[in-house]
Amino acid sequence: MTGESQSTTNGSLVLALAAVLFAVAFLPFLLEDDSGRGGTAFTGGVGTAGPGGTPRLPDATATRRAAPPADASDPDTEDPDAEDPYTAAPDPTYPRPVAPPAPVHDPRQEAFEAAARVGTCLNAYLLGDSAGTWNSEVPRQVPCGAWEAYARVAGVNGTCPTADAGYARWGYGNVSLCLERQFKQGQCFLVSREGGTSSDPQYSGNLFTWADCGAQRIPVEYDSILVITNVYRAPSTLTDSMCRRATNDRTRYWYWLARNNSTLICATYPAR
């Protein structure tokens, strides 16, 4: 009686142990397949051999979990229909910075600004027409000792003598140059007759003009060309002999005072 009970008890323990092993080893896979979430049913155990005797692992699709649906309330969830803020059209009501306009390039203005320094010498003279045209549209700077240095900048954007034959104003844009004529012996200028006789005319000269001393044609506003014979410091008393170049010189001279009556310019007809 005791032996049978002991045998029965041992048998029950063996069955219980077998049931636990079964639950641990096989029950999870059976539950996985029955849940319907694994996709393809499991067809082999861990370490079982497939065709040809090669060990085969469980099908990867058997343990794959389906991705949960996107939660619209999740702030980190991207909406495929949402507008990309980096490619969206700009809001026309949003103020945008306005780029400053590109500076206007004006070569003539720049040339006048570059010459706007007292003491700068220029190849500048009047052509002698009624429009008061200069020989160039822009100031052309030259060394003050050059033959073609006909004018020197005496002032910038200020007053300029208007009744003095030795000064003239030339400007462009916001730059106004007061030019002082640089007289040199041998330079010719234009004159117009104002009286006298044919053998002894009286001339009014435009000292800011320049002309080729051998020119055959001159502007219609003028009658003749004179050449500068000398430039002197003006004497206190003016005489008929002050322009003579020799004691017995009988040349006919004309003269002008310029630069606030401090400079005497003597001129005569150029040699033909």
FISE-491121 format. One record per residue (C-alpha): chain; x, y, z; residue number from 1. Coordinates in Angstrom, 3 decimals. Layout:
# FISE-491121
  ch         x         y         z    i
   A         X         Y         Z  NUM
...
***
This chain:
# FISE-491121
  ch         x         y         z    i
   A     0.000     0.000     0.000    1
   A     2.774     2.242     0.793    2
   A     4.661     1.237    -2.254    3
   A     1.788     2.011    -4.584    4
   A     1.236     5.410    -3.017    5
   A     4.872     6.215    -3.410    6
   A     4.784     5.095    -7.031    7
   A     1.667     7.115    -7.667    8
   A     3.189    10.176    -6.081    9
   A     6.341     9.884    -8.192   10
   A     4.287     9.535   -11.334   11
   A     2.298    12.642   -10.523   12
   A     5.491    14.633   -10.018   13
   A     6.829    13.500   -13.367   14
   A     3.618    14.582   -15.120   15
   A     3.646    17.957   -13.362   16
   A     7.275    18.570   -14.326   17
   A     6.522    17.638   -17.931   18
   A     3.599    20.069   -17.959   19
   A     5.826    22.920   -16.698   20
   A     8.483    22.194   -19.335   21
   A     5.817    22.154   -22.028   22
   A     4.430    25.484   -20.863   23
   A     7.885    27.075   -20.830   24
   A     9.172    25.669   -24.123   25
   A     6.182    25.492   -26.476   26
   A     3.232    27.470   -25.101   27
   A     4.614    30.962   -26.069   28
   A     4.887    29.967   -29.730   29
   A     1.366    28.513   -29.723   30
   A     0.004    31.706   -28.200   31
   A     1.989    33.775   -30.745   32
   A     0.425    31.949   -33.645   33
   A    -3.092    32.022   -32.236   34
   A    -3.012    35.786   -31.658   35
   A    -3.121    36.496   -35.383   36
   A    -0.515    39.253   -35.106   37
   A     2.463    37.344   -36.287   38
   A     1.613    37.245   -39.980   39
   A     2.891    33.816   -41.148   40
   A     2.342    30.760   -38.919   41
   A     5.387    29.277   -37.282   42
   A     6.294    25.991   -38.976   43
   A     9.375    24.933   -37.142   44
   A    10.836    25.002   -33.695   45
   A    14.004    26.652   -32.564   46
   A    16.941    24.734   -33.937   47
   A    14.842    22.369   -36.102   48
   A    16.306    21.234   -39.390   49
   A    14.883    22.249   -42.720   50
   A    15.218    20.375   -46.005   51
   A    18.731    19.007   -46.427   52
   A    19.386    18.911   -42.706   53
   A    20.432    22.595   -42.423   54
   A    19.426    24.157   -39.101   55
   A    16.608    26.651   -39.608   56
   A    15.723    29.589   -37.429   57
   A    12.149    30.676   -36.989   58
   A    10.718    32.689   -39.873   59
   A    11.404    36.383   -39.138   60
   A     7.894    37.259   -40.210   61
   A     6.490    35.179   -37.426   62
   A     7.647    37.551   -34.735   63
   A     7.214    40.892   -36.582   64
   A     4.862    43.335   -34.948   65
   A     2.590    45.538   -37.071   66
   A     3.344    49.278   -36.776   67
   A     0.743    51.063   -34.698   68
   A    -1.409    53.601   -36.541   69
   A    -0.258    57.234   -36.469   70
   A    -1.715    59.163   -33.622   71
   A    -2.899    62.576   -34.875   72
   A    -2.665    63.873   -31.316   73
   A     1.060    63.060   -31.105   74
   A     3.005    66.299   -31.805   75
   A     5.971    64.289   -33.114   76
   A     3.888    62.474   -35.709   77
   A     4.439    63.873   -39.245   78
   A     1.389    64.489   -41.372   79
   A     2.212    63.601   -45.027   80
   A    -0.361    66.158   -46.216   81
   A     1.060    68.971   -44.098   82
   A     2.657    71.939   -45.924   83
   A     6.458    72.117   -45.743   84
   A     7.295    75.458   -44.075   85
   A    10.600    75.643   -45.996   86
   A     8.986    75.348   -49.445   87
   A     5.670    77.077   -48.790   88
   A     4.890    80.316   -50.620   89
   A     5.852    83.420   -48.595   90
   A     3.127    85.263   -46.789   91
   A     2.593    88.522   -48.743   92
   A     1.510    90.286   -45.558   93
   A     4.780    89.519   -43.790   94
   A     7.223    92.452   -44.056   95
   A    10.326    91.552   -46.016   96
   A    13.627    93.483   -45.838   97
   A    14.131    95.699   -48.864   98
   A    17.616    95.774   -50.358   99
   A    19.039    99.275   -50.895  100
   A    19.176   100.393   -54.520  101
   A    22.457    99.855   -56.299  102
   A    24.548   103.030   -56.548  103
   A    24.331   104.739   -59.920  104
   A    27.668   104.766   -61.681  105
   A    28.238   108.183   -63.287  106
   A    31.782   108.532   -64.716  107
   A    31.314   112.239   -65.350  108
   A    30.249   112.915   -61.772  109
   A    33.196   110.873   -60.518  110
   A    35.615   112.871   -62.716  111
   A    34.336   116.176   -61.325  112
   A    34.574   114.870   -57.759  113
   A    38.149   113.696   -58.386  114
   A    39.120   117.154   -59.713  115
   A    37.429   119.044   -56.871  116
   A    40.643   119.957   -55.058  117
   A    42.168   123.434   -54.970  118
   A    45.422   123.455   -56.901  119
   A    44.472   120.700   -59.375  120
   A    45.448   121.632   -62.937  121
   A    43.248   120.723   -65.885  122
   A    43.357   120.560   -69.649  123
   A    40.225   122.697   -69.814  124
   A    39.284   125.609   -72.048  125
   A    36.246   127.025   -73.837  126
   A    35.667   126.316   -77.536  127
   A    34.183   129.757   -78.130  128
   A    30.667   128.845   -79.256  129
   A    27.541   130.576   -77.985  130
   A    26.668   127.568   -75.797  131
   A    29.831   127.955   -73.756  132
   A    31.063   124.432   -74.574  133
   A    34.233   123.144   -72.939  134
   A    36.829   121.105   -74.806  135
   A    35.865   117.986   -72.818  136
   A    32.780   116.715   -71.030  137
   A    34.864   115.738   -68.004  138
   A    37.797   117.451   -66.271  139
   A    41.104   116.010   -67.471  140
   A    43.828   116.393   -64.879  141
   A    47.370   117.214   -66.039  142
   A    50.597   118.267   -64.290  143
   A    50.574   121.976   -63.556  144
   A    53.839   122.432   -65.478  145
   A    52.429   120.888   -68.662  146
   A    51.808   123.040   -71.733  147
   A    48.171   121.934   -71.830  148
   A    47.496   122.939   -68.218  149
   A    45.176   125.763   -69.287  150
   A    43.334   126.073   -65.959  151
   A    43.831   125.522   -62.237  152
   A    41.112   124.824   -59.651  153
   A    40.947   127.936   -57.469  154
   A    37.797   127.015   -55.508  155
   A    35.147   124.325   -55.083  156
   A    31.430   124.945   -54.517  157
   A    32.031   128.537   -53.546  158
   A    32.062   132.021   -54.976  159
   A    33.917   132.686   -58.202  160
   A    34.720   136.093   -59.761  161
   A    32.303   136.738   -62.603  162
   A    33.655   139.986   -64.022  163
   A    37.269   138.847   -64.106  164
   A    38.687   137.607   -67.426  165
   A    40.997   135.226   -65.600  166
   A    38.232   133.100   -63.987  167
   A    35.410   130.869   -65.169  168
   A    32.991   128.464   -63.518  169
   A    32.552   124.843   -64.645  170
   A    30.246   122.419   -62.888  171
   A    28.312   119.182   -63.064  172
   A    25.944   117.531   -60.590  173
   A    26.742   118.745   -57.103  174
   A    30.291   119.882   -57.975  175
   A    31.090   123.452   -59.053  176
   A    34.691   124.292   -59.955  177
   A    36.041   127.826   -59.989  178
   A    38.846   127.750   -62.581  179
   A    41.713   130.192   -62.854  180
   A    43.241   130.609   -66.317  181
   A    46.914   129.666   -66.541  182
   A    48.358   132.064   -69.140  183
   A    51.458   131.006   -71.076  184
   A    53.457   132.772   -73.723  185
   A    52.681   131.373   -77.183  186
   A    49.084   130.338   -76.468  187
   A    46.373   131.749   -78.734  188
   A    42.826   132.797   -77.871  189
   A    39.789   134.197   -79.671  190
   A    38.796   137.875   -79.874  191
   A    35.840   139.788   -81.288  192
   A    35.948   143.329   -82.617  193
   A    34.192   146.021   -80.593  194
   A    35.268   149.251   -82.300  195
   A    38.203   151.148   -83.668  196
   A    39.180   151.134   -87.321  197
   A    40.151   148.390   -89.699  198
   A    43.813   149.323   -89.236  199
   A    43.494   149.789   -85.493  200
   A    40.597   147.669   -84.209  201
   A    39.567   147.370   -80.598  202
   A    39.100   143.776   -79.442  203
   A    37.203   142.059   -76.677  204
   A    38.974   138.820   -75.845  205
   A    37.682   135.618   -74.305  206
   A    40.781   134.633   -72.362  207
   A    39.354   131.218   -71.416  208
   A    39.250   130.117   -75.040  209
   A    42.115   128.348   -76.748  210
   A    42.715   128.199   -80.511  211
   A    45.273   126.835   -82.904  212
   A    47.391   129.847   -83.750  213
   A    47.408   128.837   -87.423  214
   A    43.688   128.049   -87.701  215
   A    42.001   129.210   -90.927  216
   A    38.485   128.995   -89.500  217
   A    37.172   130.189   -86.142  218
   A    33.708   130.263   -84.514  219
   A    31.363   132.831   -86.053  220
   A    31.094   134.622   -82.709  221
   A    34.692   135.860   -83.106  222
   A    36.686   137.900   -85.600  223
   A    40.308   137.011   -85.039  224
   A    42.979   135.130   -83.116  225
   A    45.645   136.696   -80.917  226
   A    48.745   135.090   -79.428  227
   A    50.061   135.804   -75.909  228
   A    53.462   137.459   -76.131  229
   A    54.091   137.966   -72.425  230
   A    52.499   137.621   -68.993  231
   A    53.575   140.243   -66.481  232
   A    52.782   141.423   -63.032  233
   A    50.505   144.388   -63.663  234
   A    52.276   147.754   -63.245  235
   A    50.769   150.534   -61.182  236
   A    50.518   152.738   -64.282  237
   A    49.463   151.472   -67.700  238
   A    51.347   152.820   -70.747  239
   A    51.421   152.080   -74.465  240
   A    54.957   150.773   -74.230  241
   A    54.467   148.244   -71.449  242
   A    54.039   145.305   -73.874  243
   A    57.005   146.098   -76.118  244
   A    59.665   143.407   -76.383  245
   A    62.388   145.703   -77.686  246
   A    63.211   149.403   -77.627  247
   A    62.187   150.085   -81.223  248
   A    59.413   147.515   -81.278  249
   A    56.558   148.834   -83.475  250
   A    54.327   145.777   -83.135  251
   A    50.640   146.431   -82.469  252
   A    49.741   144.956   -79.048  253
   A    46.532   144.493   -77.120  254
   A    46.471   143.883   -73.411  255
   A    44.117   142.671   -70.656  256
   A    44.186   142.741   -66.916  257
   A    43.125   139.611   -65.031  258
   A    43.153   138.012   -61.586  259
   A    41.845   141.036   -59.748  260
   A    43.959   143.354   -61.935  261
   A    47.169   141.756   -60.709  262
   A    48.223   140.136   -64.004  263
   A    48.927   141.809   -67.356  264
   A    48.448   139.746   -70.533  265
   A    50.002   141.160   -73.721  266
   A    48.968   139.782   -77.117  267
   A    49.337   140.426   -80.824  268
   A    48.554   138.750   -84.140  269
   A    50.275   135.415   -84.561  270
   A    52.961   135.185   -87.196  271
   A    51.592   133.940   -90.519  272
***
